[in-house]
Amino acid sequence: MKKKSFVVTAFLIAGIILGGLGAVIFFSPKNIINIRPLNEYEAVQAIKDKNPELKEYPNDQLPPKSIKTEKAENGWYVGFMQEGSGKPVLAVKCFLIDNKQNITVTGEYVPALGADESGVFSPKTCTFPGSLTGTTDVQKCEVENCHGLDIKCGPNPPQMCTEMYALGDKCLQYAKCGVSNGQCQQIENAQFTQCKTCAQNCEKDNPNDPMKAFDCESKCV
């Protein structure tokens, strides 16, 4: 009896040791996903890695080239500025990079005739404070849906939508489109995904009661 008890105890101890080793391996630094926000240098380098033509920024050669940055909620706005001699600025290409290193081209600043270039250039708006007319979109890319949760992105956003309301329309306010890697496409974000899933579940759970489905959807965030 004592021998049997000893064997069981030995197996338990071995199990605890192996479990502990497994936990150490699983939670070792190389297996932990790095969710640390990008710093300014990393954001700039990531954009330059995806856009080799920008690797020469910044430099003091003629025409001078500089980089402007602005902290975003979930990453960085970055502007690559080509300066001129007769004009303070020849052109700026602007990007948004999030902490997962998803890169979106947000616009390009080309000075309009008589543009006011006073103040500090903002890579977030891709313009100077008093020169909104100097900004042009690289590619107009907006949500084209009036209804429905399968988001369509393109250059023709609706000027007016019908007053008819469809289940899930509430979620369209969270949908985002942008130019990524040269393509106009939906930009995934947690708010839209969460709202879309909630609305779809409301419809699934109330197939024969539209009122309950709409009431449920009204609580989706």
N, C-alpha and C positions, 0 to 999 in steps of 0.2 A: 504493500500500500504506500509505504514511504517512497519506494522507488518510482511508482507511478506519479506521485505528487511532485517529485523532483523533476521528472521529465516534463510535466505540464508547466511547471514554473520556468524551466529552462526555455521552453518554446515561447512563453509569454515575454521573457526578458529579451530573447532574440528578436521577437516581433517589435518590441518597443524600440530596440536599437536600430533595426532596419527602417522603421517608420521615421525615426528621428533623422537618420541619414538621408532618407528620401526628402524630408522637409527641408533639410539644409541644402540639398541639391536643387530642389524646385525653387527655393527662395534665394538662391545665390544671385549675386549681382548680374550675371550674364543672362539670367532668365527673367529678370524684371524689366518690363517694358518702360522705356524712358519717356515719361510724360512731362518732363521739364519744359517750360515755355522756351521758345527760341530767343536767344539774345540778338542784339542788333547785328553783330558781325555774322552770326550764323544765318540770319535771314537774308542778308545781302549776298553771302556766298552761295546759298542755295539757289537764288534767282540767277546769279551769274553762271552757275553750273548748268542750268537748264537753257540759258541764253548765251552761248559763247561770244556773240557779237558785243556783249556788255563787259567782257573780261577786262577791257582796257580802262574801265571806270574805277576810280577817279584818276586823273592825271593833270599835270600843269602844262602840257604841250598845247599848241594852238590847233584847233580851238580847244579851250579848256573843258574838261569834263568833271562833273561832281555828282555826288549822291546825296539825296535828301531822304530822311527817314522820319516816320511818325508812328508812335505805338498805337496798335489797334487793340480791340478787346480780346482778340484771340490770335494775335500775331503782330505783323508789321505792315505798314504802308511804306513803299519804297519808290522813289523817283530817281531815274537816271537822267541827269540834266546835261545837255550840251550847250555851253555858253558861247556867245559871239563877241566880236569886237565892236561892230557898229550897233548891234542889238545886245541887250543884257543876256537874253536867252534865245537860242535858236529853236530848241525843241526839248521836250521832256517826255519820257515814257514811264508810265506809272503802273505799279503792281501792288497786289495784296497777297501776302503769304501768311497762312495760318500756322499754328504750332505743329500740325501734321505735315507741313511742307507742301500743302496744296497751293498752287500758284495761279492767280487770276490776273489778267491784264485789265486794269480798271479804266485806262484812258491815256490819251496823248495830248500834251499841251503844245499848241503851235500858236505863236503870238499873232493876234489879229492886228490890223492896221490901227494904230493909235491906242493899243491895249495899255492899260495901267498896270505896270509891273512893280509898283511900290509895295512894300511890306515883305513878309516872309512867305516863300512858296510853300504850299501845303501839298504833300504827296497824297493825302487823303482825298482832297477834292481835285487834285491835279491841276491847280491853278494858283494865281496870286489872288489875294483878298479882293482887290478892286478890278479884276480882269476876268470875270466869268465868261466873257465872250471869246476868250482865247482858247477855251477848251473844246476839243473835238473828240468824239468817241472813236476808238480804234475800230470797233464794230458794235453797232447797236444790238444789244442782246438782252431781251426782257421777257417776262412771263407773258405768253400769248393767250393763256386760258381765261375764259370767263367762268367756266364751270369745269368740274371734274378734277380728279386727283392725279391723273397721268399728265405731268407737267410738260408743256410744249414751250420751248425757248426759241426766240427768233427776233427779227428786226421790226416786227409789226405788232406791238402791244395793242389791245383793243381800246378804241377811243371811248366806247360806251358799251356797257353790258345790259342785257335785259334784266328786268326786276325779278324774274323767276329765280327762286333759290333752290339749289340742289344740295343734297346731303354731302357734307364735306367741304362746301364752299368756304366755310369759316377758315379752313386751313390754308387757303390760297394766300392769305396775308403773310404767311411765313415762307412761302416758296421763293426761291432765289435763282436767278440765271446769271451767267457770266461767261466770259471768254477764257477758256483754260486750254493751254496747249494749242491755241489757234482755232478751237472749236467753241461755238456757242452752245452751251449745255447747262443743265440744271446743276446748281451747286448744292450738294447735300448739306443739310443742317439738322440738328437734333430737334428743334421746335417743330419743323414741318413733318419730320418722320414720326414723331410722337403723336402729333395731332392727326395725321393720316391714319395711323394704326388704330387710334381711338375711334375715329369716325367709321372705319371699316368694321370694327368690332360691334359698334352700335347697330349698324345695318344687319350684320350677321345674327346678332342676338334678338333682333326684333323684326323678323322678315315679314310679318303680317300686321305690324302695327307701326305705320309711319310716324304717328305722333310721338310714340315712345322713343323711336329711333332719333327723331329730331331733338327731343328733350335730352336724350343721352348725349348727342353730338354737341349740344350747347354747352356742356360741361367740359368738353375736350379743350386741352391747352396745348 
